[in-house]
Amino acid sequence: MALRVTANAQPSINTTVRKVNIPSVNLEQLKNVDSADLEDGYTLVYDAATEKWVAQAATTNVGNIDGGTF
């Protein structure tokens, strides 16, 4: 009794890797960030009323932070 094995060739995937240079940006240059009161230890918090990120003093009682799904 002969043993016969058949293998199907997998389709190839062509990919291209490109390097993209992104210039550095200062926080003050972003249009949706209010950095007027920015100080060491502050946290950026989104304000839906102004639709901007605002600097607020960091607190130790922040509750749960959900970073989302990636």
PDB file of N, CA, C and O in Angstrom:
ATOM      1  N   MET A   1       0.846  -1.178   0.000  1.00  0.00           N
ATOM      2  CA  MET A   1       0.000   0.000   0.000  1.00  0.00           C
ATOM      3  C   MET A   1       0.884   1.232   0.000  1.00  0.00           C
ATOM      4  O   MET A   1       1.705   1.409   0.900  1.00  0.00           O
ATOM      5  N   ALA A   2       0.722   2.083  -1.002  1.00  0.00           N
ATOM      6  CA  ALA A   2       1.532   3.285  -1.135  1.00  0.00           C
ATOM      7  C   ALA A   2       0.834   4.451  -0.459  1.00  0.00           C
ATOM      8  O   ALA A   2      -0.391   4.560  -0.500  1.00  0.00           O
ATOM      9  N   LEU A   3       1.607   5.311   0.155  1.00  0.00           N
ATOM     10  CA  LEU A   3       1.100   6.515   0.815  1.00  0.00           C
ATOM     11  C   LEU A   3       1.310   7.695  -0.120  1.00  0.00           C
ATOM     12  O   LEU A   3       2.420   7.929  -0.599  1.00  0.00           O
ATOM     13  N   ARG A   4       0.258   8.422  -0.372  1.00  0.00           N
ATOM     14  CA  ARG A   4       0.352   9.555  -1.281  1.00  0.00           C
ATOM     15  C   ARG A   4      -0.032  10.829  -0.525  1.00  0.00           C
ATOM     16  O   ARG A   4      -1.081  10.875   0.117  1.00  0.00           O
ATOM     17  N   VAL A   5       0.815  11.866  -0.599  1.00  0.00           N
ATOM     18  CA  VAL A   5       0.577  13.138   0.075  1.00  0.00           C
ATOM     19  C   VAL A   5       0.510  14.223  -0.981  1.00  0.00           C
ATOM     20  O   VAL A   5       1.370  14.310  -1.858  1.00  0.00           O
ATOM     21  N   THR A   6      -0.529  15.056  -0.888  1.00  0.00           N
ATOM     22  CA  THR A   6      -0.679  16.181  -1.808  1.00  0.00           C
ATOM     23  C   THR A   6      -0.714  17.461  -0.992  1.00  0.00           C
ATOM     24  O   THR A   6      -1.469  17.568  -0.026  1.00  0.00           O
ATOM     25  N   ALA A   7       0.091  18.417  -1.374  1.00  0.00           N
ATOM     26  CA  ALA A   7       0.121  19.710  -0.681  1.00  0.00           C
ATOM     27  C   ALA A   7      -0.304  20.797  -1.649  1.00  0.00           C
ATOM     28  O   ALA A   7       0.208  20.889  -2.764  1.00  0.00           O
ATOM     29  N   ASN A   8      -1.237  21.610  -1.213  1.00  0.00           N
ATOM     30  CA  ASN A   8      -1.672  22.740  -2.028  1.00  0.00           C
ATOM     31  C   ASN A   8      -0.766  23.932  -1.753  1.00  0.00           C
ATOM     32  O   ASN A   8      -0.470  24.250  -0.601  1.00  0.00           O
ATOM     33  N   ALA A   9      -0.339  24.571  -2.799  1.00  0.00           N
ATOM     34  CA  ALA A   9       0.510  25.760  -2.645  1.00  0.00           C
ATOM     35  C   ALA A   9      -0.336  26.918  -2.129  1.00  0.00           C
ATOM     36  O   ALA A   9      -1.422  27.181  -2.645  1.00  0.00           O
ATOM     37  N   GLN A  10       0.168  27.605  -1.111  1.00  0.00           N
ATOM     38  CA  GLN A  10      -0.519  28.780  -0.568  1.00  0.00           C
ATOM     39  C   GLN A  10      -0.301  29.969  -1.494  1.00  0.00           C
ATOM     40  O   GLN A  10       0.786  30.121  -2.052  1.00  0.00           O
ATOM     41  N   PRO A  11      -1.312  30.813  -1.666  1.00  0.00           N
ATOM     42  CA  PRO A  11      -1.110  32.003  -2.501  1.00  0.00           C
ATOM     43  C   PRO A  11      -0.106  32.935  -1.825  1.00  0.00           C
ATOM     44  O   PRO A  11      -0.074  33.057  -0.600  1.00  0.00           O
ATOM     45  N   SER A  12       0.697  33.577  -2.636  1.00  0.00           N
ATOM     46  CA  SER A  12       1.688  34.492  -2.075  1.00  0.00           C
ATOM     47  C   SER A  12       1.058  35.852  -1.813  1.00  0.00           C
ATOM     48  O   SER A  12       0.099  36.247  -2.476  1.00  0.00           O
ATOM     49  N   ILE A  13       1.607  36.553  -0.848  1.00  0.00           N
ATOM     50  CA  ILE A  13       1.136  37.894  -0.499  1.00  0.00           C
ATOM     51  C   ILE A  13       2.287  38.862  -0.738  1.00  0.00           C
ATOM     52  O   ILE A  13       3.364  38.720  -0.159  1.00  0.00           O
ATOM     53  N   ASN A  14       2.050  39.830  -1.583  1.00  0.00           N
ATOM     54  CA  ASN A  14       3.064  40.843  -1.864  1.00  0.00           C
ATOM     55  C   ASN A  14       2.852  42.028  -0.929  1.00  0.00           C
ATOM     56  O   ASN A  14       1.749  42.569  -0.845  1.00  0.00           O
ATOM     57  N   THR A  15       3.889  42.422  -0.241  1.00  0.00           N
ATOM     58  CA  THR A  15       3.794  43.564   0.661  1.00  0.00           C
ATOM     59  C   THR A  15       4.921  44.541   0.380  1.00  0.00           C
ATOM     60  O   THR A  15       5.964  44.181  -0.166  1.00  0.00           O
ATOM     61  N   THR A  16       4.686  45.772   0.762  1.00  0.00           N
ATOM     62  CA  THR A  16       5.694  46.811   0.640  1.00  0.00           C
ATOM     63  C   THR A  16       5.777  47.544   1.972  1.00  0.00           C
ATOM     64  O   THR A  16       4.752  47.923   2.540  1.00  0.00           O
ATOM     65  N   VAL A  17       6.971  47.742   2.463  1.00  0.00           N
ATOM     66  CA  VAL A  17       7.178  48.487   3.693  1.00  0.00           C
ATOM     67  C   VAL A  17       7.796  49.827   3.323  1.00  0.00           C
ATOM     68  O   VAL A  17       8.807  49.890   2.623  1.00  0.00           O
ATOM     69  N   ARG A  18       7.174  50.888   3.801  1.00  0.00           N
ATOM     70  CA  ARG A  18       7.679  52.224   3.503  1.00  0.00           C
ATOM     71  C   ARG A  18       7.917  52.980   4.801  1.00  0.00           C
ATOM     72  O   ARG A  18       7.145  52.872   5.753  1.00  0.00           O
ATOM     73  N   LYS A  19       8.977  53.730   4.819  1.00  0.00           N
ATOM     74  CA  LYS A  19       9.281  54.571   5.960  1.00  0.00           C
ATOM     75  C   LYS A  19       8.705  55.957   5.697  1.00  0.00           C
ATOM     76  O   LYS A  19       8.942  56.553   4.647  1.00  0.00           O
ATOM     77  N   VAL A  20       7.949  56.456   6.661  1.00  0.00           N
ATOM     78  CA  VAL A  20       7.354  57.776   6.532  1.00  0.00           C
ATOM     79  C   VAL A  20       7.939  58.660   7.625  1.00  0.00           C
ATOM     80  O   VAL A  20       7.845  58.337   8.810  1.00  0.00           O
ATOM     81  N   ASN A  21       8.533  59.753   7.234  1.00  0.00           N
ATOM     82  CA  ASN A  21       9.071  60.700   8.201  1.00  0.00           C
ATOM     83  C   ASN A  21       7.988  61.703   8.579  1.00  0.00           C
ATOM     84  O   ASN A  21       7.456  62.410   7.723  1.00  0.00           O
ATOM     85  N   ILE A  22       7.670  61.757   9.864  1.00  0.00           N
ATOM     86  CA  ILE A  22       6.665  62.684  10.361  1.00  0.00           C
ATOM     87  C   ILE A  22       7.397  63.735  11.198  1.00  0.00           C
ATOM     88  O   ILE A  22       8.107  63.388  12.142  1.00  0.00           O
ATOM     89  N   PRO A  23       7.233  64.989  10.866  1.00  0.00           N
ATOM     90  CA  PRO A  23       7.938  66.021  11.629  1.00  0.00           C
ATOM     91  C   PRO A  23       7.400  66.102  13.051  1.00  0.00           C
ATOM     92  O   PRO A  23       6.229  65.819  13.301  1.00  0.00           O
ATOM     93  N   SER A  24       8.261  66.490  13.970  1.00  0.00           N
ATOM     94  CA  SER A  24       7.813  66.630  15.352  1.00  0.00           C
ATOM     95  C   SER A  24       6.935  67.868  15.486  1.00  0.00           C
ATOM     96  O   SER A  24       7.111  68.858  14.776  1.00  0.00           O
ATOM     97  N   VAL A  25       5.987  67.788  16.411  1.00  0.00           N
ATOM     98  CA  VAL A  25       5.044  68.878  16.631  1.00  0.00           C
ATOM     99  C   VAL A  25       5.002  69.161  18.121  1.00  0.00           C
ATOM    100  O   VAL A  25       4.962  68.236  18.933  1.00  0.00           O
ATOM    101  N   ASN A  26       5.011  70.423  18.479  1.00  0.00           N
ATOM    102  CA  ASN A  26       4.855  70.810  19.870  1.00  0.00           C
ATOM    103  C   ASN A  26       3.377  70.816  20.242  1.00  0.00           C
ATOM    104  O   ASN A  26       2.518  71.054  19.393  1.00  0.00           O
ATOM    105  N   LEU A  27       3.091  70.559  21.492  1.00  0.00           N
ATOM    106  CA  LEU A  27       1.723  70.526  21.977  1.00  0.00           C
ATOM    107  C   LEU A  27       1.010  71.843  21.695  1.00  0.00           C
ATOM    108  O   LEU A  27      -0.176  71.850  21.366  1.00  0.00           O
ATOM    109  N   GLU A  28       1.710  72.931  21.819  1.00  0.00           N
ATOM    110  CA  GLU A  28       1.118  74.250  21.610  1.00  0.00           C
ATOM    111  C   GLU A  28       0.698  74.473  20.157  1.00  0.00           C
ATOM    112  O   GLU A  28      -0.105  75.366  19.883  1.00  0.00           O
ATOM    113  N   GLN A  29       1.218  73.688  19.231  1.00  0.00           N
ATOM    114  CA  GLN A  29       0.896  73.849  17.809  1.00  0.00           C
ATOM    115  C   GLN A  29      -0.412  73.153  17.422  1.00  0.00           C
ATOM    116  O   GLN A  29      -0.953  73.415  16.347  1.00  0.00           O
ATOM    117  N   LEU A  30      -0.918  72.282  18.273  1.00  0.00           N
ATOM    118  CA  LEU A  30      -2.146  71.558  17.947  1.00  0.00           C
ATOM    119  C   LEU A  30      -3.357  72.449  18.163  1.00  0.00           C
ATOM    120  O   LEU A  30      -3.487  73.085  19.209  1.00  0.00           O
ATOM    121  N   LYS A  31      -4.238  72.497  17.183  1.00  0.00           N
ATOM    122  CA  LYS A  31      -5.383  73.405  17.226  1.00  0.00           C
ATOM    123  C   LYS A  31      -6.452  72.986  18.226  1.00  0.00           C
ATOM    124  O   LYS A  31      -7.214  73.831  18.698  1.00  0.00           O
ATOM    125  N   ASN A  32      -6.526  71.693  18.560  1.00  0.00           N
ATOM    126  CA  ASN A  32      -7.572  71.243  19.470  1.00  0.00           C
ATOM    127  C   ASN A  32      -7.053  71.022  20.887  1.00  0.00           C
ATOM    128  O   ASN A  32      -7.639  70.254  21.650  1.00  0.00           O
ATOM    129  N   VAL A  33      -5.951  71.696  21.242  1.00  0.00           N
ATOM    130  CA  VAL A  33      -5.384  71.589  22.578  1.00  0.00           C
ATOM    131  C   VAL A  33      -5.265  72.981  23.172  1.00  0.00           C
ATOM    132  O   VAL A  33      -4.629  73.859  22.588  1.00  0.00           O
ATOM    133  N   ASP A  34      -5.883  73.186  24.343  1.00  0.00           N
ATOM    134  CA  ASP A  34      -5.738  74.438  25.082  1.00  0.00           C
ATOM    135  C   ASP A  34      -4.635  74.229  26.107  1.00  0.00           C
ATOM    136  O   ASP A  34      -4.866  73.641  27.163  1.00  0.00           O
ATOM    137  N   SER A  35      -3.455  74.701  25.803  1.00  0.00           N
ATOM    138  CA  SER A  35      -2.305  74.473  26.666  1.00  0.00           C
ATOM    139  C   SER A  35      -1.950  75.700  27.493  1.00  0.00           C
ATOM    140  O   SER A  35      -0.828  75.815  27.985  1.00  0.00           O
ATOM    141  N   ALA A  36      -2.898  76.615  27.649  1.00  0.00           N
ATOM    142  CA  ALA A  36      -2.631  77.862  28.370  1.00  0.00           C
ATOM    143  C   ALA A  36      -2.223  77.606  29.818  1.00  0.00           C
ATOM    144  O   ALA A  36      -1.337  78.292  30.328  1.00  0.00           O
ATOM    145  N   ASP A  37      -2.834  76.652  30.486  1.00  0.00           N
ATOM    146  CA  ASP A  37      -2.555  76.398  31.899  1.00  0.00           C
ATOM    147  C   ASP A  37      -1.697  75.159  32.107  1.00  0.00           C
ATOM    148  O   ASP A  37      -1.734  74.561  33.182  1.00  0.00           O
ATOM    149  N   LEU A  38      -0.938  74.769  31.116  1.00  0.00           N
ATOM    150  CA  LEU A  38      -0.128  73.553  31.188  1.00  0.00           C
ATOM    151  C   LEU A  38       1.010  73.713  32.187  1.00  0.00           C
ATOM    152  O   LEU A  38       1.770  74.679  32.126  1.00  0.00           O
ATOM    153  N   GLU A  39       1.121  72.751  33.113  1.00  0.00           N
ATOM    154  CA  GLU A  39       2.187  72.744  34.109  1.00  0.00           C
ATOM    155  C   GLU A  39       2.673  71.313  34.296  1.00  0.00           C
ATOM    156  O   GLU A  39       2.020  70.363  33.865  1.00  0.00           O
ATOM    157  N   ASP A  40       3.827  71.168  34.944  1.00  0.00           N
ATOM    158  CA  ASP A  40       4.343  69.833  35.247  1.00  0.00           C
ATOM    159  C   ASP A  40       3.315  69.040  36.047  1.00  0.00           C
ATOM    160  O   ASP A  40       2.702  69.559  36.980  1.00  0.00           O
ATOM    161  N   GLY A  41       3.136  67.782  35.671  1.00  0.00           N
ATOM    162  CA  GLY A  41       2.224  66.904  36.396  1.00  0.00           C
ATOM    163  C   GLY A  41       0.773  67.008  35.961  1.00  0.00           C
ATOM    164  O   GLY A  41      -0.080  66.293  36.487  1.00  0.00           O
ATOM    165  N   TYR A  42       0.478  67.885  35.010  1.00  0.00           N
ATOM    166  CA  TYR A  42      -0.895  68.033  34.545  1.00  0.00           C
ATOM    167  C   TYR A  42      -1.242  66.935  33.541  1.00  0.00           C
ATOM    168  O   TYR A  42      -0.362  66.305  32.954  1.00  0.00           O
ATOM    169  N   THR A  43      -2.531  66.723  33.360  1.00  0.00           N
ATOM    170  CA  THR A  43      -3.046  65.715  32.446  1.00  0.00           C
ATOM    171  C   THR A  43      -3.949  66.397  31.425  1.00  0.00           C
ATOM    172  O   THR A  43      -4.682  67.327  31.762  1.00  0.00           O
ATOM    173  N   LEU A  44      -3.897  65.935  30.182  1.00  0.00           N
ATOM    174  CA  LEU A  44      -4.812  66.470  29.178  1.00  0.00           C
ATOM    175  C   LEU A  44      -6.136  65.730  29.274  1.00  0.00           C
ATOM    176  O   LEU A  44      -6.180  64.501  29.224  1.00  0.00           O
ATOM    177  N   VAL A  45      -7.217  66.495  29.411  1.00  0.00           N
ATOM    178  CA  VAL A  45      -8.564  65.942  29.546  1.00  0.00           C
ATOM    179  C   VAL A  45      -9.421  66.567  28.459  1.00  0.00           C
ATOM    180  O   VAL A  45      -9.350  67.773  28.223  1.00  0.00           O
ATOM    181  N   TYR A  46     -10.239  65.743  27.789  1.00  0.00           N
ATOM    182  CA  TYR A  46     -11.069  66.256  26.701  1.00  0.00           C
ATOM    183  C   TYR A  46     -12.300  66.953  27.253  1.00  0.00           C
ATOM    184  O   TYR A  46     -12.997  66.407  28.109  1.00  0.00           O
ATOM    185  N   ASP A  47     -12.570  68.156  26.766  1.00  0.00           N
ATOM    186  CA  ASP A  47     -13.747  68.936  27.143  1.00  0.00           C
ATOM    187  C   ASP A  47     -14.691  68.959  25.945  1.00  0.00           C
ATOM    188  O   ASP A  47     -14.430  69.638  24.952  1.00  0.00           O
ATOM    189  N   ALA A  48     -15.784  68.217  26.046  1.00  0.00           N
ATOM    190  CA  ALA A  48     -16.728  68.104  24.926  1.00  0.00           C
ATOM    191  C   ALA A  48     -17.386  69.438  24.599  1.00  0.00           C
ATOM    192  O   ALA A  48     -17.737  69.683  23.445  1.00  0.00           O
ATOM    193  N   ALA A  49     -17.560  70.304  25.597  1.00  0.00           N
ATOM    194  CA  ALA A  49     -18.210  71.600  25.354  1.00  0.00           C
ATOM    195  C   ALA A  49     -17.372  72.479  24.432  1.00  0.00           C
ATOM    196  O   ALA A  49     -17.913  73.157  23.559  1.00  0.00           O
ATOM    197  N   THR A  50     -16.058  72.472  24.622  1.00  0.00           N
ATOM    198  CA  THR A  50     -15.181  73.295  23.786  1.00  0.00           C
ATOM    199  C   THR A  50     -14.558  72.502  22.645  1.00  0.00           C
ATOM    200  O   THR A  50     -13.937  73.074  21.749  1.00  0.00           O
ATOM    201  N   GLU A  51     -14.728  71.175  22.682  1.00  0.00           N
ATOM    202  CA  GLU A  51     -14.140  70.257  21.718  1.00  0.00           C
ATOM    203  C   GLU A  51     -12.623  70.411  21.660  1.00  0.00           C
ATOM    204  O   GLU A  51     -12.015  70.360  20.590  1.00  0.00           O
ATOM    205  N   LYS A  52     -12.021  70.603  22.850  1.00  0.00           N
ATOM    206  CA  LYS A  52     -10.573  70.732  22.951  1.00  0.00           C
ATOM    207  C   LYS A  52     -10.069  69.908  24.128  1.00  0.00           C
ATOM    208  O   LYS A  52     -10.810  69.586  25.057  1.00  0.00           O
ATOM    209  N   TRP A  53      -8.797  69.582  24.057  1.00  0.00           N
ATOM    210  CA  TRP A  53      -8.110  68.959  25.178  1.00  0.00           C
ATOM    211  C   TRP A  53      -7.607  70.091  26.064  1.00  0.00           C
ATOM    212  O   TRP A  53      -6.984  71.031  25.571  1.00  0.00           O
ATOM    213  N   VAL A  54      -7.868  70.013  27.366  1.00  0.00           N
ATOM    214  CA  VAL A  54      -7.444  71.053  28.298  1.00  0.00           C
ATOM    215  C   VAL A  54      -6.554  70.438  29.371  1.00  0.00           C
ATOM    216  O   VAL A  54      -6.716  69.274  29.737  1.00  0.00           O
ATOM    217  N   ALA A  55      -5.615  71.232  29.869  1.00  0.00           N
ATOM    218  CA  ALA A  55      -4.698  70.772  30.909  1.00  0.00           C
ATOM    219  C   ALA A  55      -5.358  70.932  32.269  1.00  0.00           C
ATOM    220  O   ALA A  55      -5.873  71.998  32.606  1.00  0.00           O
ATOM    221  N   GLN A  56      -5.333  69.852  33.046  1.00  0.00           N
ATOM    222  CA  GLN A  56      -5.880  69.886  34.400  1.00  0.00           C
ATOM    223  C   GLN A  56      -4.900  69.218  35.345  1.00  0.00           C
ATOM    224  O   GLN A  56      -4.136  68.336  34.954  1.00  0.00           O
ATOM    225  N   ALA A  57      -4.937  69.653  36.590  1.00  0.00           N
ATOM    226  CA  ALA A  57      -4.074  69.049  37.596  1.00  0.00           C
ATOM    227  C   ALA A  57      -4.422  67.571  37.727  1.00  0.00           C
ATOM    228  O   ALA A  57      -5.595  67.201  37.781  1.00  0.00           O
ATOM    229  N   ALA A  58      -3.400  66.740  37.775  1.00  0.00           N
ATOM    230  CA  ALA A  58      -3.615  65.301  37.922  1.00  0.00           C
ATOM    231  C   ALA A  58      -4.137  65.015  39.320  1.00  0.00           C
ATOM    232  O   ALA A  58      -3.690  65.618  40.296  1.00  0.00           O
ATOM    233  N   THR A  59      -5.075  64.100  39.410  1.00  0.00           N
ATOM    234  CA  THR A  59      -5.607  63.699  40.710  1.00  0.00           C
ATOM    235  C   THR A  59      -5.311  62.232  40.923  1.00  0.00           C
ATOM    236  O   THR A  59      -5.088  61.488  39.968  1.00  0.00           O
ATOM    237  N   THR A  60      -5.310  61.823  42.164  1.00  0.00           N
ATOM    238  CA  THR A  60      -5.054  60.409  42.453  1.00  0.00           C
ATOM    239  C   THR A  60      -6.330  59.601  42.395  1.00  0.00           C
ATOM    240  O   THR A  60      -6.268  58.371  42.368  1.00  0.00           O
ATOM    241  N   ASN A  61      -7.482  60.242  42.374  1.00  0.00           N
ATOM    242  CA  ASN A  61      -8.761  59.548  42.347  1.00  0.00           C
ATOM    243  C   ASN A  61      -9.384  59.678  40.957  1.00  0.00           C
ATOM    244  O   ASN A  61     -10.400  60.355  40.797  1.00  0.00           O
ATOM    245  N   VAL A  62      -8.793  59.047  39.965  1.00  0.00           N
ATOM    246  CA  VAL A  62      -9.296  59.172  38.595  1.00  0.00           C
ATOM    247  C   VAL A  62     -10.261  58.062  38.214  1.00  0.00           C
ATOM    248  O   VAL A  62     -10.862  58.119  37.142  1.00  0.00           O
ATOM    249  N   GLY A  63     -10.425  57.060  39.056  1.00  0.00           N
ATOM    250  CA  GLY A  63     -11.336  55.972  38.731  1.00  0.00           C
ATOM    251  C   GLY A  63     -10.724  55.040  37.695  1.00  0.00           C
ATOM    252  O   GLY A  63      -9.504  54.888  37.624  1.00  0.00           O
ATOM    253  N   ASN A  64     -11.568  54.429  36.906  1.00  0.00           N
ATOM    254  CA  ASN A  64     -11.106  53.497  35.874  1.00  0.00           C
ATOM    255  C   ASN A  64     -10.787  54.244  34.594  1.00  0.00           C
ATOM    256  O   ASN A  64     -11.526  55.135  34.175  1.00  0.00           O
ATOM    257  N   ILE A  65      -9.686  53.873  33.984  1.00  0.00           N
ATOM    258  CA  ILE A  65      -9.312  54.449  32.701  1.00  0.00           C
ATOM    259  C   ILE A  65      -9.335  53.333  31.671  1.00  0.00           C
ATOM    260  O   ILE A  65      -8.622  52.339  31.803  1.00  0.00           O
ATOM    261  N   ASP A  66     -10.158  53.503  30.649  1.00  0.00           N
ATOM    262  CA  ASP A  66     -10.274  52.508  29.594  1.00  0.00           C
ATOM    263  C   ASP A  66      -9.537  53.041  28.375  1.00  0.00           C
ATOM    264  O   ASP A  66      -9.967  54.010  27.750  1.00  0.00           O
ATOM    265  N   GLY A  67      -8.428  52.401  28.045  1.00  0.00           N
ATOM    266  CA  GLY A  67      -7.620  52.843  26.913  1.00  0.00           C
ATOM    267  C   GLY A  67      -8.149  52.382  25.574  1.00  0.00           C
ATOM    268  O   GLY A  67      -7.583  52.741  24.541  1.00  0.00           O
ATOM    269  N   GLY A  68      -9.217  51.598  25.555  1.00  0.00           N
ATOM    270  CA  GLY A  68      -9.805  51.158  24.313  1.00  0.00           C
ATOM    271  C   GLY A  68      -9.246  49.826  23.835  1.00  0.00           C
ATOM    272  O   GLY A  68      -8.449  49.188  24.523  1.00  0.00           O
ATOM    273  N   THR A  69      -9.664  49.425  22.677  1.00  0.00           N
ATOM    274  CA  THR A  69      -9.242  48.176  22.063  1.00  0.00           C
ATOM    275  C   THR A  69      -8.396  48.506  20.849  1.00  0.00           C
ATOM    276  O   THR A  69      -8.769  49.348  20.032  1.00  0.00           O
ATOM    277  N   PHE A  70      -7.264  47.845  20.733  1.00  0.00           N
ATOM    278  CA  PHE A  70      -6.354  48.115  19.623  1.00  0.00           C
ATOM    279  C   PHE A  70      -6.116  46.870  18.818  1.00  0.00           C
ATOM    280  O   PHE A  70      -5.372  46.901  17.838  1.00  0.00           O
TER     281      PHE A  70
END
